[in-house]
């Protein structure tokens, strides 16, 4: 999976309840440009230091959006579609 999905899911899975990090992520993204998901596909360690926190915040918010829109029970279908070459972009 792309780094944004991996990192966003990891942050979500660590929460006690879904959305615990929403305020942090929204604050971190305030005034930051939204990146194309393709730009966040590679490991975040390769990003310039000033882009790392916004990348994590965007990844988390994107995953939270997907889960809120489509439900976590549909994650296996998402992974299967991506394995077959599908894109979320």
PyMOL Python script that loads the backbone (N, CA, C, O; Angstrom):
from pymol import cmd

cmd.read_pdbstr("""\
ATOM      1  N   UNK A   1       0.853  -1.184   0.000  1.00  0.00           N
ATOM      2  CA  UNK A   1       0.000   0.000   0.000  1.00  0.00           C
ATOM      3  C   UNK A   1       0.891   1.237   0.000  1.00  0.00           C
ATOM      4  O   UNK A   1       2.033   1.180   0.455  1.00  0.00           O
ATOM      5  N   UNK A   2       0.381   2.341  -0.501  1.00  0.00           N
ATOM      6  CA  UNK A   2       1.178   3.572  -0.471  1.00  0.00           C
ATOM      7  C   UNK A   2       1.397   4.040   0.972  1.00  0.00           C
ATOM      8  O   UNK A   2       0.629   3.708   1.874  1.00  0.00           O
ATOM      9  N   UNK A   3       2.449   4.807   1.158  1.00  0.00           N
ATOM     10  CA  UNK A   3       2.820   5.264   2.504  1.00  0.00           C
ATOM     11  C   UNK A   3       1.677   6.017   3.185  1.00  0.00           C
ATOM     12  O   UNK A   3       1.449   5.831   4.381  1.00  0.00           O
ATOM     13  N   UNK A   4       0.965   6.855   2.453  1.00  0.00           N
ATOM     14  CA  UNK A   4      -0.104   7.632   3.089  1.00  0.00           C
ATOM     15  C   UNK A   4      -1.177   6.717   3.684  1.00  0.00           C
ATOM     16  O   UNK A   4      -1.707   6.996   4.759  1.00  0.00           O
ATOM     17  N   UNK A   5      -1.497   5.625   2.985  1.00  0.00           N
ATOM     18  CA  UNK A   5      -2.516   4.714   3.492  1.00  0.00           C
ATOM     19  C   UNK A   5      -1.981   3.931   4.686  1.00  0.00           C
ATOM     20  O   UNK A   5      -2.675   3.757   5.687  1.00  0.00           O
ATOM     21  N   UNK A   6      -0.752   3.463   4.571  1.00  0.00           N
ATOM     22  CA  UNK A   6      -0.127   2.724   5.667  1.00  0.00           C
ATOM     23  C   UNK A   6      -0.052   3.583   6.932  1.00  0.00           C
ATOM     24  O   UNK A   6      -0.457   3.145   8.008  1.00  0.00           O
ATOM     25  N   UNK A   7       0.463   4.792   6.798  1.00  0.00           N
ATOM     26  CA  UNK A   7       0.635   5.662   7.966  1.00  0.00           C
ATOM     27  C   UNK A   7      -0.705   6.147   8.514  1.00  0.00           C
ATOM     28  O   UNK A   7      -0.896   6.200   9.729  1.00  0.00           O
ATOM     29  N   UNK A   8      -1.622   6.497   7.632  1.00  0.00           N
ATOM     30  CA  UNK A   8      -2.932   6.947   8.084  1.00  0.00           C
ATOM     31  C   UNK A   8      -3.694   5.854   8.824  1.00  0.00           C
ATOM     32  O   UNK A   8      -4.327   6.116   9.847  1.00  0.00           O
ATOM     33  N   UNK A   9      -3.632   4.629   8.306  1.00  0.00           N
ATOM     34  CA  UNK A   9      -4.288   3.510   8.983  1.00  0.00           C
ATOM     35  C   UNK A   9      -3.628   3.217  10.323  1.00  0.00           C
ATOM     36  O   UNK A   9      -4.311   2.909  11.300  1.00  0.00           O
ATOM     37  N   UNK A  10      -2.304   3.312  10.371  1.00  0.00           N
ATOM     38  CA  UNK A  10      -1.593   3.050  11.625  1.00  0.00           C
ATOM     39  C   UNK A  10      -2.012   4.062  12.688  1.00  0.00           C
ATOM     40  O   UNK A  10      -2.256   3.690  13.836  1.00  0.00           O
ATOM     41  N   UNK A  11      -2.096   5.331  12.315  1.00  0.00           N
ATOM     42  CA  UNK A  11      -2.503   6.355  13.275  1.00  0.00           C
ATOM     43  C   UNK A  11      -3.935   6.111  13.742  1.00  0.00           C
ATOM     44  O   UNK A  11      -4.228   6.223  14.932  1.00  0.00           O
ATOM     45  N   UNK A  12      -4.819   5.780  12.814  1.00  0.00           N
ATOM     46  CA  UNK A  12      -6.213   5.512  13.164  1.00  0.00           C
ATOM     47  C   UNK A  12      -6.327   4.295  14.081  1.00  0.00           C
ATOM     48  O   UNK A  12      -7.086   4.313  15.050  1.00  0.00           O
ATOM     49  N   UNK A  13      -5.571   3.240  13.773  1.00  0.00           N
ATOM     50  CA  UNK A  13      -5.648   2.002  14.551  1.00  0.00           C
ATOM     51  C   UNK A  13      -5.142   2.190  15.978  1.00  0.00           C
ATOM     52  O   UNK A  13      -5.564   1.462  16.877  1.00  0.00           O
ATOM     53  N   UNK A  14      -4.257   3.143  16.202  1.00  0.00           N
ATOM     54  CA  UNK A  14      -3.712   3.400  17.533  1.00  0.00           C
ATOM     55  C   UNK A  14      -4.665   4.191  18.428  1.00  0.00           C
ATOM     56  O   UNK A  14      -4.461   4.260  19.640  1.00  0.00           O
ATOM     57  N   UNK A  15      -5.691   4.782  17.849  1.00  0.00           N
ATOM     58  CA  UNK A  15      -6.604   5.620  18.619  1.00  0.00           C
ATOM     59  C   UNK A  15      -7.496   4.800  19.547  1.00  0.00           C
ATOM     60  O   UNK A  15      -7.812   3.641  19.275  1.00  0.00           O
ATOM     61  N   UNK A  16      -7.887   5.428  20.635  1.00  0.00           N
ATOM     62  CA  UNK A  16      -8.847   4.787  21.536  1.00  0.00           C
ATOM     63  C   UNK A  16     -10.235   4.822  20.913  1.00  0.00           C
ATOM     64  O   UNK A  16     -10.997   3.861  21.026  1.00  0.00           O
ATOM     65  N   UNK A  17     -10.566   5.945  20.248  1.00  0.00           N
ATOM     66  CA  UNK A  17     -11.806   6.025  19.482  1.00  0.00           C
ATOM     67  C   UNK A  17     -11.512   6.801  18.199  1.00  0.00           C
ATOM     68  O   UNK A  17     -10.681   7.709  18.178  1.00  0.00           O
ATOM     69  N   UNK A  18     -12.209   6.426  17.143  1.00  0.00           N
ATOM     70  CA  UNK A  18     -11.963   7.023  15.834  1.00  0.00           C
ATOM     71  C   UNK A  18     -12.134   8.534  15.881  1.00  0.00           C
ATOM     72  O   UNK A  18     -13.146   9.038  16.368  1.00  0.00           O
ATOM     73  N   UNK A  19     -11.147   9.247  15.374  1.00  0.00           N
ATOM     74  CA  UNK A  19     -11.205  10.695  15.314  1.00  0.00           C
ATOM     75  C   UNK A  19     -10.472  11.410  16.431  1.00  0.00           C
ATOM     76  O   UNK A  19     -10.501  12.639  16.498  1.00  0.00           O
ATOM     77  N   UNK A  20      -9.809  10.661  17.319  1.00  0.00           N
ATOM     78  CA  UNK A  20      -9.091  11.278  18.439  1.00  0.00           C
ATOM     79  C   UNK A  20      -8.042  12.289  17.978  1.00  0.00           C
ATOM     80  O   UNK A  20      -7.777  13.266  18.678  1.00  0.00           O
ATOM     81  N   UNK A  21      -7.456  12.066  16.828  1.00  0.00           N
ATOM     82  CA  UNK A  21      -6.383  12.953  16.346  1.00  0.00           C
ATOM     83  C   UNK A  21      -6.874  13.997  15.345  1.00  0.00           C
ATOM     84  O   UNK A  21      -6.071  14.733  14.772  1.00  0.00           O
ATOM     85  N   UNK A  22      -8.158  14.063  15.140  1.00  0.00           N
ATOM     86  CA  UNK A  22      -8.708  14.978  14.124  1.00  0.00           C
ATOM     87  C   UNK A  22      -8.286  16.426  14.373  1.00  0.00           C
ATOM     88  O   UNK A  22      -7.841  17.096  13.442  1.00  0.00           O
ATOM     89  N   UNK A  23      -8.413  16.922  15.599  1.00  0.00           N
ATOM     90  CA  UNK A  23      -8.069  18.318  15.892  1.00  0.00           C
ATOM     91  C   UNK A  23      -6.599  18.578  15.591  1.00  0.00           C
ATOM     92  O   UNK A  23      -6.260  19.593  14.983  1.00  0.00           O
ATOM     93  N   UNK A  24      -5.718  17.662  16.014  1.00  0.00           N
ATOM     94  CA  UNK A  24      -4.295  17.819  15.720  1.00  0.00           C
ATOM     95  C   UNK A  24      -4.060  17.876  14.216  1.00  0.00           C
ATOM     96  O   UNK A  24      -3.330  18.741  13.730  1.00  0.00           O
ATOM     97  N   UNK A  25      -4.673  16.962  13.482  1.00  0.00           N
ATOM     98  CA  UNK A  25      -4.453  16.888  12.035  1.00  0.00           C
ATOM     99  C   UNK A  25      -4.985  18.130  11.333  1.00  0.00           C
ATOM    100  O   UNK A  25      -4.325  18.667  10.442  1.00  0.00           O
ATOM    101  N   UNK A  26      -6.152  18.586  11.716  1.00  0.00           N
ATOM    102  CA  UNK A  26      -6.717  19.781  11.090  1.00  0.00           C
ATOM    103  C   UNK A  26      -5.874  21.011  11.397  1.00  0.00           C
ATOM    104  O   UNK A  26      -5.680  21.863  10.530  1.00  0.00           O
ATOM    105  N   UNK A  27      -5.375  21.109  12.617  1.00  0.00           N
ATOM    106  CA  UNK A  27      -4.504  22.220  12.992  1.00  0.00           C
ATOM    107  C   UNK A  27      -3.192  22.158  12.202  1.00  0.00           C
ATOM    108  O   UNK A  27      -2.697  23.181  11.729  1.00  0.00           O
ATOM    109  N   UNK A  28      -2.643  20.967  12.066  1.00  0.00           N
ATOM    110  CA  UNK A  28      -1.389  20.789  11.333  1.00  0.00           C
ATOM    111  C   UNK A  28      -1.559  21.152   9.864  1.00  0.00           C
ATOM    112  O   UNK A  28      -0.646  21.711   9.256  1.00  0.00           O
ATOM    113  N   UNK A  29      -2.713  20.842   9.291  1.00  0.00           N
ATOM    114  CA  UNK A  29      -2.952  21.108   7.874  1.00  0.00           C
ATOM    115  C   UNK A  29      -3.380  22.547   7.597  1.00  0.00           C
ATOM    116  O   UNK A  29      -3.365  22.983   6.446  1.00  0.00           O
ATOM    117  N   UNK A  30      -3.761  23.288   8.636  1.00  0.00           N
ATOM    118  CA  UNK A  30      -4.211  24.671   8.439  1.00  0.00           C
ATOM    119  C   UNK A  30      -3.133  25.477   7.720  1.00  0.00           C
ATOM    120  O   UNK A  30      -2.004  25.586   8.198  1.00  0.00           O
ATOM    121  N   UNK A  31      -3.487  26.030   6.584  1.00  0.00           N
ATOM    122  CA  UNK A  31      -2.552  26.840   5.811  1.00  0.00           C
ATOM    123  C   UNK A  31      -1.579  26.046   4.964  1.00  0.00           C
ATOM    124  O   UNK A  31      -0.768  26.631   4.245  1.00  0.00           O
ATOM    125  N   UNK A  32      -1.643  24.733   5.032  1.00  0.00           N
ATOM    126  CA  UNK A  32      -0.746  23.879   4.245  1.00  0.00           C
ATOM    127  C   UNK A  32      -1.440  23.473   2.940  1.00  0.00           C
ATOM    128  O   UNK A  32      -2.654  23.272   2.926  1.00  0.00           O
ATOM    129  N   UNK A  33      -0.692  23.352   1.864  1.00  0.00           N
ATOM    130  CA  UNK A  33      -1.322  22.862   0.628  1.00  0.00           C
ATOM    131  C   UNK A  33      -1.636  21.365   0.750  1.00  0.00           C
ATOM    132  O   UNK A  33      -0.875  20.606   1.350  1.00  0.00           O
ATOM    133  N   UNK A  34      -2.745  20.967   0.183  1.00  0.00           N
ATOM    134  CA  UNK A  34      -3.094  19.548   0.143  1.00  0.00           C
ATOM    135  C   UNK A  34      -2.296  18.917  -0.994  1.00  0.00           C
ATOM    136  O   UNK A  34      -2.305  19.406  -2.123  1.00  0.00           O
ATOM    137  N   UNK A  35      -1.613  17.834  -0.678  1.00  0.00           N
ATOM    138  CA  UNK A  35      -0.781  17.147  -1.665  1.00  0.00           C
ATOM    139  C   UNK A  35      -1.606  16.107  -2.420  1.00  0.00           C
ATOM    140  O   UNK A  35      -2.559  15.547  -1.879  1.00  0.00           O
ATOM    141  N   UNK A  36      -1.237  15.857  -3.657  1.00  0.00           N
ATOM    142  CA  UNK A  36      -1.829  14.735  -4.392  1.00  0.00           C
ATOM    143  C   UNK A  36      -1.411  13.462  -3.667  1.00  0.00           C
ATOM    144  O   UNK A  36      -0.290  13.367  -3.169  1.00  0.00           O
ATOM    145  N   UNK A  37      -2.304  12.495  -3.608  1.00  0.00           N
ATOM    146  CA  UNK A  37      -1.970  11.243  -2.916  1.00  0.00           C
ATOM    147  C   UNK A  37      -0.737  10.584  -3.512  1.00  0.00           C
ATOM    148  O   UNK A  37       0.035   9.952  -2.791  1.00  0.00           O
ATOM    149  N   UNK A  38      -0.545  10.721  -4.795  1.00  0.00           N
ATOM    150  CA  UNK A  38       0.640  10.128  -5.435  1.00  0.00           C
ATOM    151  C   UNK A  38       1.923  10.703  -4.849  1.00  0.00           C
ATOM    152  O   UNK A  38       2.937  10.007  -4.787  1.00  0.00           O
ATOM    153  N   UNK A  39       1.897  11.953  -4.423  1.00  0.00           N
ATOM    154  CA  UNK A  39       3.083  12.589  -3.827  1.00  0.00           C
ATOM    155  C   UNK A  39       3.372  12.049  -2.430  1.00  0.00           C
ATOM    156  O   UNK A  39       4.473  12.228  -1.908  1.00  0.00           O
ATOM    157  N   UNK A  40       2.385  11.389  -1.824  1.00  0.00           N
ATOM    158  CA  UNK A  40       2.551  10.833  -0.479  1.00  0.00           C
ATOM    159  C   UNK A  40       2.648   9.313  -0.510  1.00  0.00           C
ATOM    160  O   UNK A  40       2.455   8.652   0.510  1.00  0.00           O
ATOM    161  N   UNK A  41       2.944   8.768  -1.668  1.00  0.00           N
ATOM    162  CA  UNK A  41       3.010   7.307  -1.809  1.00  0.00           C
ATOM    163  C   UNK A  41       4.332   6.731  -1.319  1.00  0.00           C
ATOM    164  O   UNK A  41       4.385   5.581  -0.883  1.00  0.00           O
ATOM    165  N   UNK A  42       5.384   7.512  -1.387  1.00  0.00           N
ATOM    166  CA  UNK A  42       6.696   7.012  -0.962  1.00  0.00           C
ATOM    167  C   UNK A  42       6.866   7.216   0.542  1.00  0.00           C
ATOM    168  O   UNK A  42       6.118   7.984   1.147  1.00  0.00           O
ATOM    169  N   UNK A  43       7.840   6.539   1.151  1.00  0.00           N
ATOM    170  CA  UNK A  43       8.038   6.676   2.606  1.00  0.00           C
ATOM    171  C   UNK A  43       8.208   8.135   3.018  1.00  0.00           C
ATOM    172  O   UNK A  43       8.904   8.906   2.357  1.00  0.00           O
ATOM    173  N   UNK A  44       7.567   8.495   4.113  1.00  0.00           N
ATOM    174  CA  UNK A  44       7.603   9.878   4.579  1.00  0.00           C
ATOM    175  C   UNK A  44       9.004  10.304   5.004  1.00  0.00           C
ATOM    176  O   UNK A  44       9.293  11.500   5.043  1.00  0.00           O
ATOM    177  N   UNK A  45       9.874   9.360   5.321  1.00  0.00           N
ATOM    178  CA  UNK A  45      11.254   9.682   5.697  1.00  0.00           C
ATOM    179  C   UNK A  45      12.012  10.324   4.540  1.00  0.00           C
ATOM    180  O   UNK A  45      13.042  10.962   4.753  1.00  0.00           O
ATOM    181  N   UNK A  46      11.509  10.160   3.316  1.00  0.00           N
ATOM    182  CA  UNK A  46      12.176  10.750   2.154  1.00  0.00           C
ATOM    183  C   UNK A  46      11.711  12.177   1.885  1.00  0.00           C
ATOM    184  O   UNK A  46      12.247  12.850   1.004  1.00  0.00           O
ATOM    185  N   UNK A  47      10.720  12.641   2.636  1.00  0.00           N
ATOM    186  CA  UNK A  47      10.202  14.001   2.451  1.00  0.00           C
ATOM    187  C   UNK A  47      11.093  15.029   3.147  1.00  0.00           C
ATOM    188  O   UNK A  47      11.789  14.697   4.106  1.00  0.00           O
ATOM    189  N   UNK A  48      11.073  16.262   2.675  1.00  0.00           N
ATOM    190  CA  UNK A  48      11.768  17.324   3.413  1.00  0.00           C
ATOM    191  C   UNK A  48      11.191  17.415   4.827  1.00  0.00           C
ATOM    192  O   UNK A  48       9.989  17.222   5.010  1.00  0.00           O
ATOM    193  N   UNK A  49      12.019  17.702   5.823  1.00  0.00           N
ATOM    194  CA  UNK A  49      11.555  17.713   7.223  1.00  0.00           C
ATOM    195  C   UNK A  49      10.296  18.542   7.467  1.00  0.00           C
ATOM    196  O   UNK A  49       9.439  18.149   8.259  1.00  0.00           O
ATOM    197  N   UNK A  50      10.179  19.688   6.792  1.00  0.00           N
ATOM    198  CA  UNK A  50       9.010  20.549   7.016  1.00  0.00           C
ATOM    199  C   UNK A  50       7.712  19.966   6.445  1.00  0.00           C
ATOM    200  O   UNK A  50       6.625  20.452   6.759  1.00  0.00           O
ATOM    201  N   UNK A  51       7.821  18.931   5.612  1.00  0.00           N
ATOM    202  CA  UNK A  51       6.636  18.313   5.010  1.00  0.00           C
ATOM    203  C   UNK A  51       6.179  17.045   5.722  1.00  0.00           C
ATOM    204  O   UNK A  51       5.134  16.489   5.385  1.00  0.00           O
ATOM    205  N   UNK A  52       6.946  16.588   6.694  1.00  0.00           N
ATOM    206  CA  UNK A  52       6.644  15.300   7.332  1.00  0.00           C
ATOM    207  C   UNK A  52       5.359  15.363   8.162  1.00  0.00           C
ATOM    208  O   UNK A  52       4.468  14.535   7.972  1.00  0.00           O
ATOM    209  N   UNK A  53       5.249  16.327   9.077  1.00  0.00           N
ATOM    210  CA  UNK A  53       4.048  16.415   9.912  1.00  0.00           C
ATOM    211  C   UNK A  53       2.786  16.652   9.079  1.00  0.00           C
ATOM    212  O   UNK A  53       1.773  15.996   9.320  1.00  0.00           O
ATOM    213  N   UNK A  54       2.817  17.574   8.102  1.00  0.00           N
ATOM    214  CA  UNK A  54       1.635  17.717   7.249  1.00  0.00           C
ATOM    215  C   UNK A  54       1.304  16.437   6.471  1.00  0.00           C
ATOM    216  O   UNK A  54       0.132  16.152   6.227  1.00  0.00           O
ATOM    217  N   UNK A  55       2.312  15.676   6.085  1.00  0.00           N
ATOM    218  CA  UNK A  55       2.047  14.415   5.377  1.00  0.00           C
ATOM    219  C   UNK A  55       1.310  13.433   6.280  1.00  0.00           C
ATOM    220  O   UNK A  55       0.356  12.784   5.852  1.00  0.00           O
ATOM    221  N   UNK A  56       1.756  13.327   7.529  1.00  0.00           N
ATOM    222  CA  UNK A  56       1.062  12.450   8.476  1.00  0.00           C
ATOM    223  C   UNK A  56      -0.367  12.939   8.719  1.00  0.00           C
ATOM    224  O   UNK A  56      -1.303  12.140   8.758  1.00  0.00           O
ATOM    225  N   UNK A  57      -0.527  14.229   8.879  1.00  0.00           N
ATOM    226  CA  UNK A  57      -1.859  14.784   9.122  1.00  0.00           C
ATOM    227  C   UNK A  57      -2.782  14.531   7.935  1.00  0.00           C
ATOM    228  O   UNK A  57      -3.932  14.126   8.110  1.00  0.00           O
ATOM    229  N   UNK A  58      -2.276  14.769   6.734  1.00  0.00           N
ATOM    230  CA  UNK A  58      -3.098  14.540   5.548  1.00  0.00           C
ATOM    231  C   UNK A  58      -3.423  13.060   5.391  1.00  0.00           C
ATOM    232  O   UNK A  58      -4.550  12.707   5.043  1.00  0.00           O
ATOM    233  N   UNK A  59      -2.455  12.199   5.642  1.00  0.00           N
ATOM    234  CA  UNK A  59      -2.695  10.758   5.545  1.00  0.00           C
ATOM    235  C   UNK A  59      -3.783  10.333   6.519  1.00  0.00           C
ATOM    236  O   UNK A  59      -4.689   9.581   6.161  1.00  0.00           O
ATOM    237  N   UNK A  60      -3.691  10.812   7.736  1.00  0.00           N
ATOM    238  CA  UNK A  60      -4.684  10.481   8.754  1.00  0.00           C
ATOM    239  C   UNK A  60      -6.065  10.987   8.354  1.00  0.00           C
ATOM    240  O   UNK A  60      -7.041  10.241   8.421  1.00  0.00           O
ATOM    241  N   UNK A  61      -6.156  12.249   7.939  1.00  0.00           N
ATOM    242  CA  UNK A  61      -7.451  12.811   7.566  1.00  0.00           C
ATOM    243  C   UNK A  61      -8.048  12.106   6.355  1.00  0.00           C
ATOM    244  O   UNK A  61      -9.264  11.935   6.273  1.00  0.00           O
ATOM    245  N   UNK A  62      -7.208  11.698   5.422  1.00  0.00           N
ATOM    246  CA  UNK A  62      -7.695  10.975   4.251  1.00  0.00           C
ATOM    247  C   UNK A  62      -8.264   9.621   4.657  1.00  0.00           C
ATOM    248  O   UNK A  62      -9.341   9.235   4.202  1.00  0.00           O
ATOM    249  N   UNK A  63      -7.549   8.907   5.504  1.00  0.00           N
ATOM    250  CA  UNK A  63      -8.027   7.609   5.979  1.00  0.00           C
ATOM    251  C   UNK A  63      -9.307   7.793   6.791  1.00  0.00           C
ATOM    252  O   UNK A  63     -10.252   7.019   6.640  1.00  0.00           O
ATOM    253  N   UNK A  64      -9.345   8.798   7.639  1.00  0.00           N
ATOM    254  CA  UNK A  64     -10.546   9.055   8.438  1.00  0.00           C
ATOM    255  C   UNK A  64     -11.742   9.333   7.519  1.00  0.00           C
ATOM    256  O   UNK A  64     -12.841   8.836   7.765  1.00  0.00           O
ATOM    257  N   UNK A  65     -11.535  10.110   6.484  1.00  0.00           N
ATOM    258  CA  UNK A  65     -12.592  10.381   5.520  1.00  0.00           C
ATOM    259  C   UNK A  65     -13.077   9.088   4.869  1.00  0.00           C
ATOM    260  O   UNK A  65     -14.280   8.841   4.786  1.00  0.00           O
ATOM    261  N   UNK A  66     -12.140   8.269   4.409  1.00  0.00           N
ATOM    262  CA  UNK A  66     -12.523   7.007   3.767  1.00  0.00           C
ATOM    263  C   UNK A  66     -13.320   6.119   4.716  1.00  0.00           C
ATOM    264  O   UNK A  66     -14.324   5.525   4.325  1.00  0.00           O
ATOM    265  N   UNK A  67     -12.869   6.034   5.954  1.00  0.00           N
ATOM    266  CA  UNK A  67     -13.562   5.192   6.926  1.00  0.00           C
ATOM    267  C   UNK A  67     -14.950   5.740   7.263  1.00  0.00           C
ATOM    268  O   UNK A  67     -15.900   4.975   7.431  1.00  0.00           O
ATOM    269  N   UNK A  68     -15.061   7.049   7.359  1.00  0.00           N
ATOM    270  CA  UNK A  68     -16.357   7.650   7.663  1.00  0.00           C
ATOM    271  C   UNK A  68     -17.324   7.518   6.485  1.00  0.00           C
ATOM    272  O   UNK A  68     -18.527   7.349   6.686  1.00  0.00           O
ATOM    273  N   UNK A  69     -16.806   7.593   5.271  1.00  0.00           N
ATOM    274  CA  UNK A  69     -17.650   7.502   4.086  1.00  0.00           C
ATOM    275  C   UNK A  69     -18.024   6.072   3.727  1.00  0.00           C
ATOM    276  O   UNK A  69     -19.144   5.807   3.290  1.00  0.00           O
ATOM    277  N   UNK A  70     -17.082   5.151   3.911  1.00  0.00           N
ATOM    278  CA  UNK A  70     -17.266   3.807   3.370  1.00  0.00           C
ATOM    279  C   UNK A  70     -17.248   2.690   4.398  1.00  0.00           C
ATOM    280  O   UNK A  70     -17.516   1.541   4.045  1.00  0.00           O
ATOM    281  N   UNK A  71     -16.941   2.982   5.659  1.00  0.00           N
ATOM    282  CA  UNK A  71     -16.981   1.999   6.731  1.00  0.00           C
ATOM    283  C   UNK A  71     -15.748   1.090   6.713  1.00  0.00           C
ATOM    284  O   UNK A  71     -15.286   0.658   5.657  1.00  0.00           O
ATOM    285  N   UNK A  72     -15.240   0.819   7.895  1.00  0.00           N
ATOM    286  CA  UNK A  72     -14.017   0.007   8.015  1.00  0.00           C
ATOM    287  C   UNK A  72     -14.197  -1.425   7.533  1.00  0.00           C
ATOM    288  O   UNK A  72     -13.214  -2.082   7.191  1.00  0.00           O
ATOM    289  N   UNK A  73     -15.419  -1.922   7.496  1.00  0.00           N
ATOM    290  CA  UNK A  73     -15.640  -3.293   7.015  1.00  0.00           C
ATOM    291  C   UNK A  73     -15.338  -3.434   5.538  1.00  0.00           C
ATOM    292  O   UNK A  73     -15.191  -4.550   5.039  1.00  0.00           O
ATOM    293  N   UNK A  74     -15.244  -2.319   4.830  1.00  0.00           N
ATOM    294  CA  UNK A  74     -14.943  -2.364   3.398  1.00  0.00           C
ATOM    295  C   UNK A  74     -13.445  -2.271   3.109  1.00  0.00           C
ATOM    296  O   UNK A  74     -13.040  -2.300   1.947  1.00  0.00           O
ATOM    297  N   UNK A  75     -12.625  -2.161   4.143  1.00  0.00           N
ATOM    298  CA  UNK A  75     -11.172  -2.074   3.942  1.00  0.00           C
ATOM    299  C   UNK A  75     -10.610  -3.256   3.155  1.00  0.00           C
ATOM    300  O   UNK A  75      -9.801  -3.043   2.252  1.00  0.00           O
ATOM    301  N   UNK A  76     -11.003  -4.485   3.460  1.00  0.00           N
ATOM    302  CA  UNK A  76     -10.459  -5.596   2.663  1.00  0.00           C
ATOM    303  C   UNK A  76     -10.726  -5.442   1.169  1.00  0.00           C
ATOM    304  O   UNK A  76      -9.881  -5.808   0.352  1.00  0.00           O
ATOM    305  N   UNK A  77     -11.881  -4.911   0.802  1.00  0.00           N
ATOM    306  CA  UNK A  77     -12.180  -4.688  -0.622  1.00  0.00           C
ATOM    307  C   UNK A  77     -11.265  -3.619  -1.203  1.00  0.00           C
ATOM    308  O   UNK A  77     -10.825  -3.724  -2.348  1.00  0.00           O
ATOM    309  N   UNK A  78     -10.984  -2.603  -0.421  1.00  0.00           N
ATOM    310  CA  UNK A  78     -10.069  -1.551  -0.859  1.00  0.00           C
ATOM    311  C   UNK A  78      -8.681  -2.130  -1.115  1.00  0.00           C
ATOM    312  O   UNK A  78      -8.073  -1.862  -2.151  1.00  0.00           O
ATOM    313  N   UNK A  79      -8.185  -2.921  -0.172  1.00  0.00           N
ATOM    314  CA  UNK A  79      -6.855  -3.515  -0.334  1.00  0.00           C
ATOM    315  C   UNK A  79      -6.802  -4.431  -1.550  1.00  0.00           C
ATOM    316  O   UNK A  79      -5.811  -4.443  -2.281  1.00  0.00           O
ATOM    317  N   UNK A  80      -7.849  -5.183  -1.762  1.00  0.00           N
ATOM    318  CA  UNK A  80      -7.889  -6.080  -2.925  1.00  0.00           C
ATOM    319  C   UNK A  80      -7.883  -5.289  -4.224  1.00  0.00           C
ATOM    320  O   UNK A  80      -7.178  -5.648  -5.167  1.00  0.00           O
ATOM    321  N   UNK A  81      -8.658  -4.223  -4.278  1.00  0.00           N
ATOM    322  CA  UNK A  81      -8.685  -3.383  -5.485  1.00  0.00           C
ATOM    323  C   UNK A  81      -7.323  -2.753  -5.733  1.00  0.00           C
ATOM    324  O   UNK A  81      -6.880  -2.665  -6.878  1.00  0.00           O
ATOM    325  N   UNK A  82      -6.661  -2.318  -4.682  1.00  0.00           N
ATOM    326  CA  UNK A  82      -5.338  -1.716  -4.851  1.00  0.00           C
ATOM    327  C   UNK A  82      -4.315  -2.764  -5.267  1.00  0.00           C
ATOM    328  O   UNK A  82      -3.409  -2.472  -6.047  1.00  0.00           O
ATOM    329  N   UNK A  83      -4.452  -3.972  -4.756  1.00  0.00           N
ATOM    330  CA  UNK A  83      -3.540  -5.052  -5.130  1.00  0.00           C
ATOM    331  C   UNK A  83      -3.645  -5.326  -6.633  1.00  0.00           C
ATOM    332  O   UNK A  83      -2.658  -5.675  -7.281  1.00  0.00           O
ATOM    333  N   UNK A  84      -4.843  -5.164  -7.171  1.00  0.00           N
ATOM    334  CA  UNK A  84      -5.067  -5.395  -8.598  1.00  0.00           C
ATOM    335  C   UNK A  84      -4.691  -4.186  -9.443  1.00  0.00           C
ATOM    336  O   UNK A  84      -4.897  -4.187 -10.657  1.00  0.00           O
ATOM    337  N   UNK A  85      -4.140  -3.151  -8.807  1.00  0.00           N
ATOM    338  CA  UNK A  85      -3.681  -1.985  -9.575  1.00  0.00           C
ATOM    339  C   UNK A  85      -4.624  -0.808  -9.545  1.00  0.00           C
ATOM    340  O   UNK A  85      -4.386   0.185 -10.231  1.00  0.00           O
ATOM    341  N   UNK A  86      -5.689  -0.891  -8.767  1.00  0.00           N
ATOM    342  CA  UNK A  86      -6.632   0.221  -8.680  1.00  0.00           C
ATOM    343  C   UNK A  86      -5.986   1.398  -7.960  1.00  0.00           C
ATOM    344  O   UNK A  86      -4.995   1.241  -7.246  1.00  0.00           O
ATOM    345  N   UNK A  87      -6.560   2.569  -8.158  1.00  0.00           N
ATOM    346  CA  UNK A  87      -6.024   3.787  -7.553  1.00  0.00           C
ATOM    347  C   UNK A  87      -7.139   4.527  -6.828  1.00  0.00           C
ATOM    348  O   UNK A  87      -8.296   4.485  -7.245  1.00  0.00           O
ATOM    349  N   UNK A  88      -6.789   5.200  -5.749  1.00  0.00           N
ATOM    350  CA  UNK A  88      -7.753   6.043  -5.047  1.00  0.00           C
ATOM    351  C   UNK A  88      -7.710   7.482  -5.545  1.00  0.00           C
ATOM    352  O   UNK A  88      -8.596   8.282  -5.244  1.00  0.00           O
ATOM    353  N   UNK A  89      -6.698   7.792  -6.289  1.00  0.00           N
ATOM    354  CA  UNK A  89      -6.540   9.163  -6.762  1.00  0.00           C
ATOM    355  C   UNK A  89      -7.803   9.552  -7.510  1.00  0.00           C
ATOM    356  O   UNK A  89      -7.905  10.673  -8.007  1.00  0.00           O
TER     357      UNK A  89
END
""", "prot")
cmd.dss("prot")
cmd.show_as("cartoon", "prot")
cmd.util.cbc("prot")
cmd.orient("prot")
